[in-house]
Amino acid sequence: MKSRFGIMIKLFLWYCILISISYGTILVFFTSIQQMMKVSDNIVNRKYRISSNFKRMLDSLLYMEENEKKYGVLKKTEYIEYFVSAQKEFEGSLLEILQLETGTDDAANPWRQLYQDYRAQFPETLFNAQGDEGSQVPWIPEEIINDWIQKISAARSENEREVEAAMVVLHRRGQLAVQWGLVGLSVTILVALAGVVFLTHSINRPIRELRKGIRSISRGGLKEPIRILSQDEFGELARAFNEMAGRLKEEEQIRTEFISVLSHEIRTPLTSIRESVNLIAEEVIGGINDRQRRFLDIASLELERISNLLNDLMQASRMEMGGLEIHPRPLDPASLVEWSLYRVSPAAEAKGIQCHSRVAAQIPRVMGDPELLQQLLLNLLGNAIKFTPSGGEVTVRVQLDQDSAGEKVAFSISDSGPGISDKDQSLIFYKYYRSPGVRSQVDGVGLGLSISKHIVEAHGGTIWVESRVEEGSTFGFTLPVAAKGVEG
């Protein structure tokens, strides 16, 4: 089924969300900055200009009043010129304020009323003094000047209040811009972190399942299909992995059944051949000379080797198909080890190898199938002797397992052989595996350790190996302690 939300779509949606939040934050911040600039422009280009005109108007009125009084006392015409100059400055400031206040309600505009009062005193736009008579100058009564000063002062106070209010608005908008910027940044970071966590989780979970499935196959086969946790590319990969594992399991089962059937079919004629060789060797059907006996002995040994190989193949096939049955009973570890050493003593003596046993005092009995455990020890001891050079040593140790709080007994077989590389240590318990360095030197098909692993795990124990190249190897396994009161 086609995945609906693939990795690329998830990443695209995540990036779109991040970009949307980022651009939204920038838009809010930009809008706030524009509003702040508008308020700031109103303060700088309008309110401050009006405030500066207030001062000039007040100064002009006071200067006009001063020159009027000086003229009344001294009767000098230059005071009329000063008066006219102050009047021009007053009128210019008043007109500039009216221009800045354009658009406001005329009924609520005090400058419009002041301008009308001013025009009532000065009908013409500008006064031009002519002649020398003071009666020609339209002097402004003192009470009108005082009234204008009061109106200008009141307007000035109102303007200052408006400036203060605008500064408060400017400050508030600045705070809001900072707050929204921090909120947008925080949301962006949280969404980014949430996206990273989500994507990491959605990627790591199927990868973890795949890793678990791969390890299961490497350890002997996938027991059950891995979970399909998503419908994206990883889900498709998990589905393909399950199909591959199923095919591998079917092929392994077919191969196991084929080997089992083939081994069984070969055993019948092989038994007949072995019995025939034995009858000839025992001179049942007639006498034989020494040369014929030597060849018959060689044939008997080869038949025994083939028979053992077939037995291993059939046993491995039964174990793969779940056919290993155990009949556990309490066993003495020391007796089990001594009997196994006795069985391998001829092979050890032939190579001049010394075998030792180190069994801890008061070791408890273990639960196990005597035949299978005997086979287990013979497999491990046989490998130790096989790979130990002439004159070497093989040591078997039995003690309580420290990691199981006394509930298991640990067996270990150490040799002084060439050792095993780290790479091969992780593979030697697989069926049919043989290290490249020993394939041409030692006989076998790589089933002994695989069978040993199945026997140990069937008893509820674990098997392991510790080795270093040129320093020998130690194979160990654990078996459960027999419960007290259980009869052997």
C-alpha positions as CSV (number, residue, x, y, z in Angstrom):
1,M,0.0,0.0,0.0
2,K,1.3,3.4,-0.9
3,S,2.4,5.4,2.1
4,R,0.3,8.5,2.7
5,F,2.7,10.4,4.9
6,G,6.3,9.7,3.9
7,I,9.4,11.1,5.5
8,M,9.7,13.8,2.9
9,I,6.1,14.9,3.5
10,K,6.6,15.0,7.3
11,L,9.7,17.0,6.9
12,F,8.0,19.4,4.4
13,L,5.0,19.9,6.8
14,W,7.4,20.5,9.7
15,Y,9.4,23.1,7.7
16,C,6.2,24.8,6.6
17,I,5.0,25.1,10.2
18,L,8.3,26.5,11.3
19,I,8.4,29.0,8.4
20,S,4.8,30.0,9.1
21,I,5.5,30.7,12.8
22,S,8.7,32.5,12.0
23,Y,7.1,34.7,9.3
24,G,4.0,35.3,11.5
25,T,6.3,36.5,14.3
26,I,8.2,38.8,11.9
27,L,5.0,40.2,10.5
28,V,3.7,41.0,14.0
29,F,7.0,42.5,15.0
30,F,7.1,44.6,11.7
31,T,3.6,45.8,12.2
32,S,4.4,46.9,15.8
33,I,7.5,48.7,14.6
34,Q,5.4,50.5,11.9
35,Q,2.9,51.6,14.6
36,M,5.8,52.7,16.8
37,M,7.3,54.7,13.9
38,K,3.9,56.3,13.3
39,V,3.6,57.4,16.9
40,S,7.2,58.5,17.0
41,D,6.7,60.5,13.8
42,N,3.7,62.2,15.3
43,I,5.6,63.1,18.4
44,V,8.7,64.4,16.6
45,N,7.3,66.1,13.5
46,R,4.1,67.5,15.0
47,K,3.9,67.7,18.8
48,Y,7.5,68.9,19.2
49,R,7.1,71.5,16.4
50,I,3.8,72.7,18.1
51,S,5.6,72.9,21.4
52,S,8.5,74.9,19.9
53,N,5.9,77.3,18.4
54,F,4.3,77.7,21.8
55,K,7.4,79.2,23.2
56,R,7.9,81.6,20.2
57,M,4.3,82.8,20.4
58,L,4.5,83.5,24.2
59,D,7.8,85.3,23.7
60,S,6.3,87.3,20.8
61,L,3.3,88.3,22.9
62,L,5.5,89.4,25.8
63,Y,7.8,91.2,23.4
64,M,4.8,93.0,21.8
65,E,3.5,94.0,25.2
66,E,7.0,95.3,26.2
67,N,7.5,97.3,23.1
68,E,4.0,98.8,23.4
69,K,4.8,100.1,26.9
70,K,8.3,101.4,25.8
71,Y,6.7,103.3,22.9
72,G,4.1,104.8,25.3
73,V,6.9,106.1,27.5
74,L,9.7,107.0,25.0
75,K,7.7,107.6,21.8
76,K,10.5,106.1,19.6
77,T,9.5,104.6,16.2
78,E,11.9,101.7,16.5
79,Y,9.7,100.2,19.1
80,I,6.9,100.1,16.5
81,E,9.2,98.1,14.3
82,Y,10.0,95.7,17.1
83,F,6.3,95.4,17.7
84,V,5.6,94.6,14.1
85,S,8.5,92.1,14.0
86,A,7.1,90.3,17.0
87,Q,3.6,90.4,15.5
88,K,4.9,88.8,12.3
89,E,6.7,86.0,14.3
90,F,3.5,85.5,16.4
91,E,1.4,85.3,13.2
92,G,3.8,82.9,11.5
93,S,3.9,80.5,14.5
94,L,0.1,80.6,14.7
95,L,-0.3,79.8,11.0
96,E,2.2,76.9,11.3
97,I,0.3,75.5,14.3
98,L,-3.0,75.8,12.3
99,Q,-1.4,73.9,9.4
100,L,-0.1,71.2,11.8
101,E,-3.6,70.9,13.4
102,T,-5.3,70.5,10.0
103,G,-7.9,67.7,10.1
104,T,-8.9,68.2,13.7
105,D,-12.4,69.2,14.6
106,D,-12.8,73.1,14.3
107,A,-15.2,73.2,17.1
108,A,-12.8,71.6,19.5
109,N,-9.7,73.4,18.0
110,P,-8.6,76.3,20.4
111,W,-6.2,77.5,17.7
112,R,-9.0,78.3,15.3
113,Q,-10.6,80.5,18.0
114,L,-7.3,82.2,18.8
115,Y,-6.7,82.9,15.1
116,Q,-10.2,84.5,14.8
117,D,-9.4,86.7,17.9
118,Y,-6.1,87.6,16.3
119,R,-7.8,88.5,13.0
120,A,-10.2,90.7,15.0
121,Q,-7.3,92.7,16.3
122,F,-5.3,92.6,13.0
123,P,-7.7,92.5,10.0
124,E,-4.8,92.5,7.5
125,T,-2.4,89.7,7.1
126,L,0.6,91.7,8.2
127,F,0.8,95.2,9.6
128,N,3.1,97.7,7.9
129,A,3.9,100.7,10.1
130,Q,3.8,104.0,8.3
131,G,4.2,107.5,9.6
132,D,5.3,108.7,12.9
133,E,2.1,108.9,14.8
134,G,1.5,106.3,17.4
135,S,-2.2,106.4,16.8
136,Q,-1.6,104.5,13.6
137,V,-0.4,101.4,15.5
138,P,-3.2,99.0,16.4
139,W,-1.9,98.2,19.9
140,I,-3.3,95.1,21.6
141,P,-5.0,95.7,25.0
142,E,-3.2,94.1,27.9
143,E,-6.2,92.0,29.0
144,I,-6.4,90.4,25.4
145,I,-2.7,89.6,25.6
146,N,-3.2,88.0,29.0
147,D,-6.2,86.0,27.6
148,W,-4.1,84.8,24.7
149,I,-1.2,83.8,27.0
150,Q,-3.7,81.8,29.1
151,K,-5.1,80.1,26.0
152,I,-1.6,79.3,24.7
153,S,-0.5,78.0,28.1
154,A,-3.6,75.8,28.3
155,A,-3.0,74.5,24.8
156,R,0.7,73.9,25.7
157,S,-0.3,71.8,28.7
158,E,-2.7,69.8,26.6
159,N,0.0,69.3,24.0
160,E,2.4,68.1,26.7
161,R,-0.3,65.6,28.0
162,E,-0.7,64.3,24.5
163,V,3.0,63.9,24.2
164,E,3.1,62.0,27.5
165,A,0.2,59.8,26.3
166,A,1.9,59.1,23.0
167,M,5.1,58.2,24.8
168,V,3.1,55.7,27.0
169,V,1.6,54.2,23.8
170,L,5.0,54.1,22.3
171,H,6.4,52.3,25.3
172,R,3.5,49.9,25.5
173,R,3.8,49.0,21.8
174,G,7.5,48.5,22.3
175,Q,6.8,46.1,25.1
176,L,4.2,44.3,23.1
177,A,6.6,44.0,20.2
178,V,9.3,42.5,22.5
179,Q,6.7,40.2,24.1
180,W,5.3,38.9,20.8
181,G,8.9,38.5,19.5
182,L,9.8,36.4,22.5
183,V,6.6,34.4,22.2
184,G,7.2,33.8,18.6
185,L,10.8,32.8,19.2
186,S,9.7,30.5,22.1
187,V,7.0,28.9,20.0
188,T,9.4,28.4,17.1
189,I,11.9,26.7,19.4
190,L,9.3,24.5,21.0
191,V,7.8,23.5,17.6
192,A,11.4,22.8,16.4
193,L,12.2,20.7,19.4
194,A,8.8,18.9,19.2
195,G,9.4,18.3,15.5
196,V,12.9,16.9,16.2
197,V,11.6,14.7,19.0
198,F,8.6,13.5,16.8
199,L,10.8,12.8,13.7
200,T,13.5,11.2,15.8
201,H,10.9,9.0,17.5
202,S,9.1,8.1,14.3
203,I,12.5,7.2,12.7
204,N,14.1,5.5,15.7
205,R,11.2,3.2,16.5
206,P,11.1,1.3,13.2
207,I,14.9,1.3,13.0
208,R,14.9,-0.3,16.5
209,E,12.4,-2.9,15.3
210,L,14.5,-3.6,12.3
211,R,17.7,-3.9,14.4
212,K,15.9,-6.3,16.7
213,G,14.7,-8.4,13.8
214,I,18.2,-8.5,12.2
215,R,19.7,-9.6,15.6
216,S,17.0,-12.3,15.9
217,I,17.9,-13.6,12.5
218,S,21.6,-13.6,13.3
219,R,20.9,-15.5,16.5
220,G,19.1,-18.3,14.9
221,G,16.0,-17.1,13.1
222,L,13.2,-14.6,13.5
223,K,10.6,-16.0,15.8
224,E,7.8,-13.6,14.9
225,P,7.5,-10.8,12.4
226,I,8.6,-7.3,13.5
227,R,6.0,-4.7,14.1
228,I,5.0,-2.3,11.3
229,L,4.8,1.0,13.2
230,S,4.2,3.4,10.4
231,Q,2.9,3.7,6.8
232,D,5.9,5.6,5.5
233,E,9.1,4.4,3.9
234,F,10.1,2.7,7.1
235,G,6.9,0.8,7.2
236,E,7.5,-0.4,3.6
237,L,11.0,-1.5,4.7
238,A,9.7,-3.4,7.7
239,R,7.1,-5.1,5.5
240,A,9.8,-6.1,3.0
241,F,12.0,-7.3,5.9
242,N,9.2,-9.5,7.2
243,E,8.7,-11.0,3.7
244,M,12.4,-11.7,3.5
245,A,12.5,-13.3,6.9
246,G,9.5,-15.4,6.0
247,R,11.2,-16.6,2.9
248,L,14.4,-17.4,4.8
249,K,12.5,-19.3,7.4
250,E,10.7,-21.4,4.7
251,E,14.0,-22.1,2.9
252,E,15.7,-23.0,6.2
253,Q,12.8,-25.4,7.0
254,I,13.0,-27.0,3.6
255,R,16.8,-27.4,3.9
256,T,16.5,-28.9,7.4
257,E,13.9,-31.4,6.3
258,F,16.0,-32.3,3.3
259,I,19.1,-32.9,5.5
260,S,17.0,-35.0,7.9
261,V,15.5,-37.1,5.2
262,L,18.8,-37.5,3.4
263,S,20.6,-38.5,6.7
264,H,17.9,-41.0,7.5
265,E,18.0,-42.5,4.0
266,I,21.8,-42.8,4.1
267,R,21.9,-44.4,7.5
268,T,20.2,-47.6,6.3
269,P,22.7,-48.6,3.6
270,L,25.5,-47.3,5.8
271,T,24.5,-49.7,8.6
272,S,24.4,-52.5,6.1
273,I,27.9,-51.6,4.9
274,R,29.3,-51.3,8.4
275,E,27.8,-54.7,9.5
276,S,29.3,-56.3,6.3
277,V,32.7,-54.9,7.1
278,N,32.5,-56.1,10.7
279,L,31.5,-59.6,9.5
280,I,34.4,-59.8,7.2
281,A,36.8,-58.4,9.9
282,E,35.6,-61.1,12.3
283,E,36.3,-63.8,9.6
284,V,32.7,-65.0,9.8
285,I,32.7,-65.6,6.0
286,G,36.3,-66.7,5.7
287,G,39.8,-65.9,6.7
288,I,41.6,-62.7,5.8
289,N,45.3,-61.7,5.8
290,D,46.9,-58.8,7.6
291,R,46.8,-56.4,4.7
292,Q,43.1,-57.0,4.2
293,R,42.5,-56.5,8.0
294,R,44.3,-53.1,7.8
295,F,42.1,-51.9,5.0
296,L,39.0,-53.2,6.8
297,D,40.0,-51.3,9.9
298,I,40.4,-48.1,7.9
299,A,37.0,-48.7,6.3
300,S,35.5,-49.3,9.8
301,L,36.9,-46.0,11.1
302,E,35.7,-44.0,8.1
303,L,32.2,-45.6,8.4
304,E,32.2,-44.6,12.1
305,R,33.1,-41.1,11.2
306,I,30.4,-40.9,8.6
307,S,27.9,-42.4,11.0
308,N,28.8,-39.7,13.6
309,L,28.4,-37.0,11.0
310,L,25.0,-38.3,10.0
311,N,24.0,-38.4,13.7
312,D,25.0,-34.8,14.1
313,L,23.1,-33.7,11.0
314,M,19.9,-35.5,12.2
315,Q,20.2,-34.1,15.7
316,A,20.7,-30.6,14.4
317,S,17.7,-31.0,12.1
318,R,15.6,-32.2,15.1
319,M,16.7,-29.3,17.2
320,E,15.8,-26.8,14.4
321,M,12.4,-28.3,14.1
322,G,11.9,-28.2,17.9
323,G,12.3,-31.9,18.4
324,L,14.9,-31.9,21.2
325,E,13.4,-33.6,24.2
326,I,15.2,-33.6,27.6
327,H,14.6,-35.9,30.5
328,P,16.3,-34.0,33.4
329,R,17.3,-35.5,36.7
330,P,19.7,-34.6,39.5
331,L,23.3,-35.2,38.5
332,D,26.6,-34.9,40.3
333,P,28.8,-32.4,38.4
334,A,32.1,-34.1,39.5
335,S,31.0,-37.5,38.2
336,L,29.8,-36.0,35.0
337,V,33.2,-34.3,34.4
338,E,35.2,-37.3,35.4
339,W,33.3,-39.6,33.1
340,S,33.7,-37.2,30.2
341,L,37.4,-36.9,30.8
342,Y,37.7,-40.6,30.9
343,R,36.0,-40.8,27.5
344,V,38.4,-38.4,25.8
345,S,41.5,-39.6,27.6
346,P,42.7,-41.8,24.6
347,A,42.6,-38.8,22.2
348,A,44.4,-36.6,24.8
349,E,47.1,-39.2,25.5
350,A,47.7,-39.7,21.7
351,K,48.7,-36.0,21.5
352,G,50.4,-35.8,24.9
353,I,47.8,-33.4,26.3
354,Q,47.3,-33.3,30.0
355,C,43.6,-33.0,31.2
356,H,42.8,-31.6,34.6
357,S,39.5,-31.1,36.6
358,R,39.0,-28.4,39.2
359,V,35.6,-29.0,40.9
360,A,34.8,-26.6,43.8
361,A,34.1,-28.2,47.2
362,Q,30.4,-28.9,48.1
363,I,29.2,-28.2,44.7
364,P,25.4,-28.9,44.4
365,R,23.9,-31.3,42.0
366,V,22.5,-30.0,38.7
367,M,19.3,-30.8,36.8
368,G,19.9,-32.2,33.3
369,D,19.6,-35.0,30.8
370,P,22.7,-37.2,31.4
371,E,23.0,-38.3,27.8
372,L,22.7,-34.8,26.4
373,L,25.0,-33.3,29.0
374,Q,27.5,-36.0,28.3
375,Q,27.4,-35.1,24.6
376,L,27.7,-31.5,25.5
377,L,30.9,-32.0,27.5
378,L,32.3,-34.4,24.9
379,N,31.8,-31.9,22.2
380,L,33.6,-29.1,24.1
381,L,36.4,-31.4,25.4
382,G,36.8,-32.9,21.9
383,N,37.2,-29.4,20.4
384,A,39.7,-28.4,23.2
385,I,41.8,-31.4,22.5
386,K,41.5,-31.1,18.8
387,F,42.9,-27.5,18.8
388,T,45.4,-27.8,21.6
389,P,48.9,-28.5,20.3
390,S,50.9,-31.6,21.5
391,G,52.1,-31.2,25.1
392,G,49.4,-28.6,25.9
393,E,46.8,-28.6,28.7
394,V,43.0,-28.8,29.0
395,T,41.4,-27.8,32.3
396,V,37.7,-28.3,33.3
397,R,36.4,-26.1,36.1
398,V,33.1,-26.4,38.0
399,Q,31.9,-23.8,40.5
400,L,28.8,-21.8,41.5
401,D,27.8,-19.1,39.1
402,Q,28.4,-15.8,40.8
403,D,25.8,-14.0,38.7
404,S,22.9,-16.3,39.5
405,A,23.1,-16.0,43.3
406,G,23.8,-19.7,43.7
407,E,21.0,-20.9,41.5
408,K,23.2,-22.2,38.7
409,V,26.5,-24.1,38.4
410,A,29.1,-22.8,35.9
411,F,31.2,-25.2,33.8
412,S,34.2,-24.0,31.9
413,I,36.7,-25.9,29.6
414,S,40.0,-24.0,29.0
415,D,42.6,-25.0,26.4
416,S,46.0,-23.7,25.4
417,G,45.2,-23.6,21.7
418,P,45.6,-20.8,19.1
419,G,42.6,-18.9,20.3
420,I,39.7,-17.4,18.4
421,S,39.5,-13.9,16.9
422,D,36.8,-11.5,18.0
423,K,35.1,-11.7,14.7
424,D,34.8,-15.5,14.8
425,Q,33.6,-15.5,18.4
426,S,30.3,-14.0,17.4
427,L,29.8,-16.6,14.7
428,I,31.1,-19.9,16.0
429,F,27.8,-21.0,17.6
430,Y,26.0,-20.7,14.2
431,K,25.1,-23.9,12.4
432,Y,27.7,-25.0,9.8
433,Y,30.0,-22.1,10.6
434,R,33.7,-22.9,10.6
435,S,36.5,-20.4,10.9
436,P,38.4,-19.9,7.6
437,G,41.7,-20.7,9.4
438,V,40.6,-24.2,10.4
439,R,38.5,-25.3,7.4
440,S,41.5,-26.9,5.6
441,Q,43.2,-28.2,8.8
442,V,40.4,-29.9,10.9
443,D,37.6,-32.2,9.9
444,G,34.0,-31.3,10.6
445,V,31.0,-29.5,9.3
446,G,30.5,-26.9,12.1
447,L,27.6,-28.5,14.0
448,G,29.3,-29.4,17.4
449,L,29.0,-25.9,19.0
450,S,25.6,-25.3,17.5
451,I,24.3,-28.5,19.0
452,S,26.0,-27.7,22.3
453,K,24.2,-24.3,22.3
454,H,20.8,-25.9,21.8
455,I,21.5,-28.4,24.6
456,V,22.5,-25.7,27.1
457,E,19.5,-23.4,26.2
458,A,17.1,-26.4,26.4
459,H,18.3,-26.9,30.0
460,G,17.7,-23.2,30.8
461,G,21.4,-22.2,30.8
462,T,23.7,-20.0,28.8
463,I,26.8,-20.7,26.9
464,W,29.7,-18.3,26.1
465,V,33.3,-18.2,24.9
466,E,36.3,-16.1,26.1
467,S,39.4,-16.2,23.9
468,R,42.4,-14.3,22.6
469,V,44.5,-15.1,19.7
470,E,47.6,-17.2,20.7
471,E,46.4,-17.3,24.3
472,G,43.9,-20.2,24.2
473,S,40.1,-20.3,24.6
474,T,37.6,-20.9,27.4
475,F,34.1,-22.2,26.7
476,G,31.7,-22.0,29.5
477,F,28.0,-22.8,30.2
478,T,25.7,-22.8,33.1
479,L,23.2,-25.4,34.4
480,P,20.4,-25.0,37.0
481,V,20.9,-26.3,40.5
482,A,18.7,-29.3,41.4
483,A,16.1,-28.5,43.9
484,K,16.6,-30.0,47.4
485,G,14.7,-33.2,48.0
486,V,14.6,-34.1,44.3
487,E,15.6,-37.8,43.9
488,G,18.1,-38.8,41.3
